[in-house]
Every structure is written in structure tokens, then in C-alpha cells.
Amino acid sequence: MRTYAQYCPIVRAVEVLGERWTLLIVRDMLNGGSRFNEIARGLPGLSRALLSRRLRQLQNAGLVVRSADGYQLTRAGQDLRPLVFGLADWGARYAFGDPRPEELDPEVLMWWLHGRIDISELARRAVIQVEITDRHRKFWLVLEPGDASICYTDPGFDVDAVLSADLPTLFRMWEGEIELLDAIRAGTISLTGRRWIVRGLPRWLQLSPIAANVRAARAGADVPAMSTMD
């Protein structure tokens, strides 16, 4: 590992966490990712070889341990939560503008989204077809008691509801910039189908773990962001 040759705790922390992708791996693990394939699915720009290397580095640094159940954060790794979500708060306030085209990956969004659906209310299967209108793509959320999965090809079940929007709008909804019900009322998102699903999905969908940070930043958008630092 390259060092900065300075005796300072900030420098030591940057030496451990400053490599490309490292903090995003920690972010996904803080949000529940534990198996190699789960982490890889959420970070498609990261090669599997580099993911293996970064996980080994995190193990060597005492932040991650490996077991039969995958990878788990140690106490030191869990203690990064305030730092990671502090970065989310700062980023939402000072660095989070309109989405760039290269940031909008429909498969990543569907992977994230399916992992943040509360299925505790479900007593039977619900199949929601997601249509991304500007990409001409379809996905299927298969929600069952005890399990939520995302299908990239037609699973062969009857569709109970259809959620339809363009990809930038779905990302803004996921990140907390717009509310699902507000978008439905405005017509930028369409949700049709069985009434119990149309009524339930806005409750079931928990959105991004940093949606609260984005909402708070938007609520304070009229406050000059950087003037206090001049």
C-alpha cells in the first residue's frame, strides 16, 4: 500500500479508505450486502477481480471478516456508518445535481429497488411489471410473503400491476427527490393494476437509504450552500 508519509490519523484513514471503490463497497455492506455477488450486482462498474482485491484489503485492515455466510463488517467497519452517511449528507447538499446519462443504469436501479421493499404486509404473491419508457425496457418485481426478487426476463406469472416512467424520473423517485404519490398525481409516473397493490406500493417501497438526506437538502435549498465558507 502506498502511504502519504505523514503521521496523522486522517492520513491513516485515507490510506485505508481512499482507494477507488472502497467506500462504495463499505456503503453497500452497511446497507445489507454481504455476499460477493450481491456486492458485485450493486457495483457493475467494478470488476470482480478488483472487488476481490478490495475485500482482501478491507480484511487486512480489520474492517471486514469473511465467513460461510459471506462478508461482514467488523466493529471498526460498522463504525464507518457516520462517515459514510455524513458524506451522503454533504453530497446531497453540495454536489448532487441532475443525473448524468452514464449514472443511469436501469439494472442497478432495479437491483437496489427490489432490496428496499417491505414485504411484511403481503399475504400472497404480487407481480409488478416495471416499464422504463425511454429505454424500452421491462422488469418484473415478484413480491411474495418472505421474499422479493427482480426478474430481468418475463417470469411467466400474471402481471398484477404496471409501474411506468422514464429512467431519470425513477432515479429521482428512488433518491427521494420526488415523492411517488406526487409523481403519480402529476402523471410523470404511472401505476395501474390491482387496487391493493396500487395503494400498497407507496408504503412498501422504502426508497434509497439516503433519501432522507436528499429530502433534507432539498428542503434547505433556499439557504446559500457555500457562502458561509467564503
Secondary structure by P-SEA (a helix, b strand, c coil): ccccccccaaaaaaaaccccaaaaaaaaaaaccccaaaaaaacccccaaaaaaaaaaaaaaccccccccccccccccccaaaaaaaaaaaaacccccccccccccaaaaaaaaaaacccccccbbbbbbbbbccccbbbbbbbcccbbbbbcccccccccbbbbbcaaaaaaaaaccccaaaaaaaccccccccaaaaaccccccccccaaaaaaaaaaacccccccccc
